[in-house]
Amino acid sequence: MNDNIIHEILKEYEMKRDTSLKEALRRKNRLYKEIPELEKIDESIKNIGIEITQAIFKEPDKAKDLLNSLKERLNNLKKQKASLLISHGYSEDYLEPKYECNICKDTGYVNGKRCKCFDQKLINIYYKQSSIEEILKRENFSNFNFEYYSDKPYGDKPSPRSNMREIVEFSLNFIKNFDTYTESLFFYGDSGLGKTFLANCIAKELLDRGKSVIYRTASDLIEGLRINKLNPDSSTYSEYLDLLKNCDLLIIDDLGTEPITAFSLQEFFNLLNTRLLADKKFIISTNLPLSEIMAIYPERIYSRIFGHFKLLNFYGEDIRLKRKMII
C-alpha cells in the first residue's frame, strides 16, 4: 500500500480528532456560562483524580479503602452532572467529543490493529482510482431490466427470464440477510448474461449499507498479489492481503481468465480458505462450466466452492447484443 496514501489517511484522522476536540471545548465553554454549576462539578471530578494519585502514595496501607471511597464520590459527581445536563435539555454525553467512528475514536486503530473504518477508507480510495465507482452508478438494481431475457423455455429449462427473476430474488435475500447468511454466491454461465452486472448491483447495495466490498477480476487479483509480494517493501503485500481477507464481501470476476500457475493456485486457495474459515463472503463469477472448473482447479479448491457457495446458473442469449440493438 502506498505510504503516501497511509500518511494522508492518518492526517485526515488527526484533523477529525482535532475538530472534534475543539467543538467539544466550545460546547463546554458555552455551557459553563449557561450552567455555572457544571464547571464546579467538572473541577471536583478533576480534583478527585489528583486525590486518588496522592492517596496511593501517602497511605498505601489504606489505598484500597481510599480508592473505593473516592470512586464512589466520582460516580456520584458524574450522576449529578448527567442529571444537570438532562434537566437543561441536553444529552448525558453532550460535552463528550463526537467522533465519526466510535470504535477507534478517529485514530484508525484498535488495540494496535487497523480499524474497520481505516480499511474502508483504503477501499474507497481504491474505488476512486479505478473505474468501478462510475460503473456502479450505471450497473445497479434500478437499471436492471428483465425484458432483456427471453420468456421462452430454454431447452428443458425454465425461461431465462424466470431463471433470472429467481437469481435476483435470491441475491436480494443475500443482501437483506448478509450478516447471517452462511453461503457465498457462485455465478456461472456463458458470457454476456449479466453475471458481472448483477455482482455490481449487489456491491452497490452493500456499499450503501456500510459494508466493505472489494471487486477484482481474477487476473487482476493474482497480478496484484504477485506485484505486492515481489515489492521490496514487505508490508505492501501483507496490507494488500489483509484488505482482501478482511473486507465484508470480496467479488472475484471472470474466474478462469487468470494464468493458472502454482503461484496463482496457491494464493487463490489461501485466500479462499482463510475467508471461508472466518465466515467472510464471496461472489465469484466465471464463464466456465462446472466441469471445466473441476478440470482446471485442484480438488481442494473446487470442493470448497461447491460446498460453501450457492451455485447460480445463468443461461440464455447474449443480452449485451440485445441491449445494443435496443439502444
BELBEL-V473126 format. One record per residue. N is the residue number from 0. PHI is phi in whole degrees, 0 to 359 (NA if undefined). D_FIRST is the distance of its C-alpha to the first C-alpha in Angstrom with 2 decimals. Layout:
n->N phi->PHI d_first->D_FIRST
n->N phi->PHI d_first->D_FIRST
This chain:
n->0 phi->NA d_first->0.00
n->1 phi->300 d_first->3.80
n->2 phi->297 d_first->6.26
n->3 phi->296 d_first->8.68
n->4 phi->294 d_first->7.48
n->5 phi->301 d_first->7.54
n->6 phi->299 d_first->10.74
n->7 phi->296 d_first->12.19
n->8 phi->294 d_first->11.96
n->9 phi->297 d_first->13.61
n->10 phi->295 d_first->16.05
n->11 phi->297 d_first->16.91
n->12 phi->300 d_first->17.70
n->13 phi->300 d_first->19.82
n->14 phi->294 d_first->21.69
n->15 phi->296 d_first->22.39
n->16 phi->297 d_first->23.77
n->17 phi->299 d_first->25.80
n->18 phi->297 d_first->27.24
n->19 phi->298 d_first->28.11
n->20 phi->292 d_first->29.88
n->21 phi->293 d_first->31.78
n->22 phi->293 d_first->32.92
n->23 phi->296 d_first->34.04
n->24 phi->294 d_first->35.97
n->25 phi->297 d_first->37.65
n->26 phi->297 d_first->38.73
n->27 phi->296 d_first->40.08
n->28 phi->298 d_first->42.08
n->29 phi->292 d_first->43.53
n->30 phi->287 d_first->44.61
n->31 phi->299 d_first->46.09
n->32 phi->285 d_first->48.46
n->33 phi->284 d_first->49.13
n->34 phi->229 d_first->49.53
n->35 phi->307 d_first->50.52
n->36 phi->297 d_first->50.84
n->37 phi->300 d_first->47.07
n->38 phi->297 d_first->46.60
n->39 phi->296 d_first->49.26
n->40 phi->294 d_first->47.59
n->41 phi->297 d_first->44.18
n->42 phi->294 d_first->46.00
n->43 phi->295 d_first->47.70
n->44 phi->297 d_first->44.43
n->45 phi->295 d_first->42.99
n->46 phi->294 d_first->46.20
n->47 phi->296 d_first->46.08
n->48 phi->300 d_first->42.75
n->49 phi->292 d_first->44.52
n->50 phi->297 d_first->47.54
n->51 phi->299 d_first->45.51
n->52 phi->297 d_first->44.15
n->53 phi->294 d_first->47.65
n->54 phi->297 d_first->49.32
n->55 phi->296 d_first->47.31
n->56 phi->278 d_first->48.40
n->57 phi->285 d_first->52.00
n->58 phi->228 d_first->53.15
n->59 phi->301 d_first->50.83
n->60 phi->292 d_first->53.56
n->61 phi->257 d_first->53.57
n->62 phi->304 d_first->49.82
n->63 phi->297 d_first->49.36
n->64 phi->294 d_first->52.16
n->65 phi->296 d_first->51.15
n->66 phi->297 d_first->47.54
n->67 phi->298 d_first->48.78
n->68 phi->295 d_first->51.12
n->69 phi->293 d_first->48.53
n->70 phi->295 d_first->46.02
n->71 phi->296 d_first->48.80
n->72 phi->297 d_first->49.51
n->73 phi->297 d_first->45.84
n->74 phi->297 d_first->45.66
n->75 phi->296 d_first->48.87
n->76 phi->295 d_first->47.56
n->77 phi->295 d_first->44.39
n->78 phi->293 d_first->46.66
n->79 phi->299 d_first->48.86
n->80 phi->296 d_first->45.91
n->81 phi->298 d_first->44.70
n->82 phi->297 d_first->48.28
n->83 phi->296 d_first->48.74
n->84 phi->297 d_first->45.64
n->85 phi->298 d_first->46.66
n->86 phi->294 d_first->50.25
n->87 phi->259 d_first->49.07
n->88 phi->87 d_first->46.99
n->89 phi->246 d_first->43.50
n->90 phi->283 d_first->41.14
n->91 phi->301 d_first->40.86
n->92 phi->261 d_first->37.25
n->93 phi->302 d_first->37.97
n->94 phi->272 d_first->37.40
n->95 phi->280 d_first->34.10
n->96 phi->300 d_first->30.80
n->97 phi->260 d_first->29.44
n->98 phi->264 d_first->25.76
n->99 phi->293 d_first->23.68
n->100 phi->242 d_first->22.40
n->101 phi->283 d_first->25.22
n->102 phi->285 d_first->23.29
n->103 phi->257 d_first->21.01
n->104 phi->55 d_first->23.18
n->105 phi->58 d_first->20.34
n->106 phi->257 d_first->18.61
n->107 phi->90 d_first->15.61
n->108 phi->226 d_first->16.59
n->109 phi->228 d_first->19.56
n->110 phi->53 d_first->20.98
n->111 phi->81 d_first->17.92
n->112 phi->247 d_first->15.68
n->113 phi->299 d_first->13.45
n->114 phi->288 d_first->15.97
n->115 phi->301 d_first->16.13
n->116 phi->293 d_first->16.17
n->117 phi->293 d_first->12.72
n->118 phi->299 d_first->11.38
n->119 phi->295 d_first->13.72
n->120 phi->296 d_first->12.41
n->121 phi->297 d_first->8.91
n->122 phi->296 d_first->11.16
n->123 phi->298 d_first->13.44
n->124 phi->295 d_first->11.12
n->125 phi->301 d_first->10.36
n->126 phi->295 d_first->14.16
n->127 phi->293 d_first->15.03
n->128 phi->276 d_first->13.23
n->129 phi->245 d_first->15.13
n->130 phi->269 d_first->18.85
n->131 phi->295 d_first->18.95
n->132 phi->299 d_first->19.71
n->133 phi->290 d_first->22.78
n->134 phi->299 d_first->23.74
n->135 phi->292 d_first->24.05
n->136 phi->289 d_first->26.49
n->137 phi->261 d_first->28.73
n->138 phi->262 d_first->28.16
n->139 phi->211 d_first->29.24
n->140 phi->298 d_first->32.35
n->141 phi->292 d_first->34.30
n->142 phi->253 d_first->34.31
n->143 phi->282 d_first->35.04
n->144 phi->234 d_first->38.47
n->145 phi->289 d_first->40.48
n->146 phi->295 d_first->43.04
n->147 phi->291 d_first->41.00
n->148 phi->262 d_first->41.85
n->149 phi->294 d_first->45.38
n->150 phi->262 d_first->47.70
n->151 phi->266 d_first->49.75
n->152 phi->305 d_first->49.59
n->153 phi->250 d_first->47.33
n->154 phi->65 d_first->49.54
n->155 phi->265 d_first->50.17
n->156 phi->255 d_first->47.15
n->157 phi->300 d_first->47.12
n->158 phi->298 d_first->46.26
n->159 phi->305 d_first->42.65
n->160 phi->292 d_first->42.94
n->161 phi->293 d_first->44.01
n->162 phi->297 d_first->41.38
n->163 phi->291 d_first->38.66
n->164 phi->298 d_first->40.14
n->165 phi->294 d_first->39.84
n->166 phi->296 d_first->36.22
n->167 phi->294 d_first->35.34
n->168 phi->298 d_first->37.36
n->169 phi->296 d_first->35.55
n->170 phi->295 d_first->32.16
n->171 phi->295 d_first->33.35
n->172 phi->293 d_first->34.44
n->173 phi->301 d_first->31.08
n->174 phi->293 d_first->29.51
n->175 phi->300 d_first->32.34
n->176 phi->251 d_first->32.17
n->177 phi->304 d_first->28.44
n->178 phi->289 d_first->28.27
n->179 phi->248 d_first->31.30
n->180 phi->292 d_first->31.26
n->181 phi->262 d_first->30.89
n->182 phi->257 d_first->30.21
n->183 phi->265 d_first->27.42
n->184 phi->246 d_first->28.43
n->185 phi->235 d_first->28.98
n->186 phi->265 d_first->30.16
n->187 phi->222 d_first->32.11
n->188 phi->151 d_first->34.56
n->189 phi->299 d_first->35.11
n->190 phi->289 d_first->32.89
n->191 phi->79 d_first->33.74
n->192 phi->249 d_first->34.70
n->193 phi->98 d_first->32.10
n->194 phi->295 d_first->29.66
n->195 phi->293 d_first->26.54
n->196 phi->302 d_first->28.33
n->197 phi->293 d_first->29.14
n->198 phi->300 d_first->25.63
n->199 phi->292 d_first->24.47
n->200 phi->301 d_first->27.42
n->201 phi->295 d_first->26.41
n->202 phi->302 d_first->22.77
n->203 phi->298 d_first->24.10
n->204 phi->299 d_first->26.60
n->205 phi->288 d_first->24.19
n->206 phi->298 d_first->21.67
n->207 phi->295 d_first->24.78
n->208 phi->267 d_first->25.64
n->209 phi->87 d_first->22.44
n->210 phi->274 d_first->20.91
n->211 phi->271 d_first->17.25
n->212 phi->229 d_first->17.26
n->213 phi->240 d_first->14.94
n->214 phi->248 d_first->16.75
n->215 phi->216 d_first->16.12
n->216 phi->288 d_first->18.86
n->217 phi->301 d_first->19.51
n->218 phi->294 d_first->18.99
n->219 phi->294 d_first->15.58
n->220 phi->301 d_first->14.56
n->221 phi->293 d_first->15.81
n->222 phi->296 d_first->14.56
n->223 phi->298 d_first->10.91
n->224 phi->295 d_first->11.60
n->225 phi->296 d_first->13.52
n->226 phi->297 d_first->11.20
n->227 phi->292 d_first->8.35
n->228 phi->289 d_first->11.36
n->229 phi->277 d_first->12.89
n->230 phi->296 d_first->10.18
n->231 phi->302 d_first->11.98
n->232 phi->279 d_first->9.23
n->233 phi->298 d_first->10.03
n->234 phi->290 d_first->7.69
n->235 phi->296 d_first->4.78
n->236 phi->295 d_first->7.74
n->237 phi->293 d_first->8.99
n->238 phi->291 d_first->6.37
n->239 phi->297 d_first->6.48
n->240 phi->293 d_first->10.10
n->241 phi->300 d_first->10.71
n->242 phi->299 d_first->10.16
n->243 phi->295 d_first->12.48
n->244 phi->284 d_first->14.84
n->245 phi->256 d_first->15.27
n->246 phi->297 d_first->15.54
n->247 phi->295 d_first->19.27
n->248 phi->224 d_first->19.71
n->249 phi->248 d_first->18.01
n->250 phi->259 d_first->19.78
n->251 phi->245 d_first->20.03
n->252 phi->263 d_first->22.23
n->253 phi->60 d_first->24.55
n->254 phi->302 d_first->24.46
n->255 phi->106 d_first->26.35
n->256 phi->269 d_first->24.99
n->257 phi->283 d_first->22.29
n->258 phi->299 d_first->23.56
n->259 phi->269 d_first->25.37
n->260 phi->230 d_first->24.64
n->261 phi->300 d_first->24.66
n->262 phi->296 d_first->20.87
n->263 phi->296 d_first->20.43
n->264 phi->294 d_first->23.18
n->265 phi->293 d_first->21.89
n->266 phi->295 d_first->18.32
n->267 phi->295 d_first->19.93
n->268 phi->298 d_first->22.47
n->269 phi->301 d_first->20.14
n->270 phi->293 d_first->18.14
n->271 phi->301 d_first->21.50
n->272 phi->293 d_first->23.26
n->273 phi->298 d_first->20.73
n->274 phi->291 d_first->20.57
n->275 phi->295 d_first->24.34
n->276 phi->295 d_first->25.11
n->277 phi->267 d_first->23.17
n->278 phi->59 d_first->25.09
n->279 phi->267 d_first->22.06
n->280 phi->259 d_first->23.14
n->281 phi->237 d_first->22.52
n->282 phi->235 d_first->24.02
n->283 phi->242 d_first->24.41
n->284 phi->238 d_first->26.46
n->285 phi->207 d_first->28.23
n->286 phi->269 d_first->31.11
n->287 phi->275 d_first->32.44
n->288 phi->290 d_first->35.46
n->289 phi->299 d_first->35.20
n->290 phi->297 d_first->37.33
n->291 phi->286 d_first->34.76
n->292 phi->302 d_first->31.95
n->293 phi->291 d_first->34.19
n->294 phi->281 d_first->34.94
n->295 phi->276 d_first->31.39
n->296 phi->259 d_first->29.55
n->297 phi->293 d_first->30.83
n->298 phi->302 d_first->32.77
n->299 phi->293 d_first->30.20
n->300 phi->272 d_first->27.90
n->301 phi->292 d_first->30.57
n->302 phi->293 d_first->32.47
n->303 phi->289 d_first->29.58
n->304 phi->296 d_first->29.22
n->305 phi->293 d_first->32.97
n->306 phi->270 d_first->33.26
n->307 phi->240 d_first->30.51
n->308 phi->242 d_first->30.25
n->309 phi->277 d_first->32.79
n->310 phi->274 d_first->33.71
n->311 phi->239 d_first->34.46
n->312 phi->268 d_first->36.25
n->313 phi->264 d_first->36.14
n->314 phi->213 d_first->39.18
n->315 phi->127 d_first->41.38
n->316 phi->273 d_first->41.41
n->317 phi->298 d_first->38.43
n->318 phi->282 d_first->37.95
n->319 phi->297 d_first->35.91
n->320 phi->295 d_first->39.20
n->321 phi->297 d_first->41.07
n->322 phi->295 d_first->38.71
n->323 phi->294 d_first->39.14
n->324 phi->293 d_first->42.89
n->325 phi->291 d_first->43.06
n->326 phi->295 d_first->41.01
